[in-house]
Amino acid sequence: MKFIGKINREIYKCITDNIVTDEVIITDERVQHIKERHPNDYEQYFKFMSDILESPDYILEANKPNTAFILKLIT
């Protein structure tokens, strides 16, 4: 389990009001999933993860409860 950063819960209320912490972690299982299903994405984008979560350009509701797609333009 790795600590990624903190979020502003106010801006994520568009997905759910039921956010109990502002701390974001990623499990080893999710890291492995990313590496297997999205080759090179983890290595290329993980260094931006904290910034993406703290300052997203878009937050879109996903098809699973309490889940979102967080988008940010990285140049």
DAVEN-V599220 format. One record per residue. RES is the residue in one small letter. SS is DSSP state (H for helix, E for strand, - for the rest). PHI is phi as a letter, one per 40 degrees, with the letter a starting at -180 (* if undefined). NEAR is the number of other ideal C-beta (glycine too) atoms within 12 Angstrom. Layout:
res->(RES	RES)
ss->(SS	SS)
phi->(PHI	PHI)
near->(NEAR	NEAR)
This chain:
res->(m	k	f	i	g	k	i	n	r	e	i	y	k	c	i	t	d	n	i	v	t	d	e	v	i	i	t	d	e	r	v	q	h	i	k	e	r	h	p	n	d	y	e	q	y	f	k	f	m	s	d	i	l	e	s	p	d	y	i	l	e	a	n	k	p	n	t	a	f	i	l	k	l	i	t)
ss->(-	E	E	E	E	E	-	-	-	-	-	-	-	-	-	-	-	-	-	-	-	-	E	E	E	E	-	H	H	H	H	H	H	H	H	H	H	-	-	-	H	H	H	H	H	H	H	H	H	H	H	H	H	H	-	-	-	E	E	E	E	-	-	-	-	-	-	E	E	E	E	-	-	-	-)
phi->(*	b	c	c	i	b	b	c	c	d	c	c	c	c	c	a	c	c	c	c	a	c	c	b	b	b	c	c	c	c	c	c	d	c	c	c	c	b	d	g	c	d	c	c	b	d	c	c	d	c	c	c	c	c	a	c	c	a	b	b	c	c	c	b	d	f	b	b	c	b	b	a	c	b	b)
near->(12	18	15	25	24	19	28	17	21	12	19	27	16	19	24	17	11	11	22	11	13	18	18	26	20	22	14	13	13	20	21	13	15	22	19	13	12	16	11	12	18	22	14	14	21	23	14	23	30	23	20	25	30	22	21	27	17	16	26	16	17	14	9	10	10	16	15	25	17	29	17	20	11	16	5)
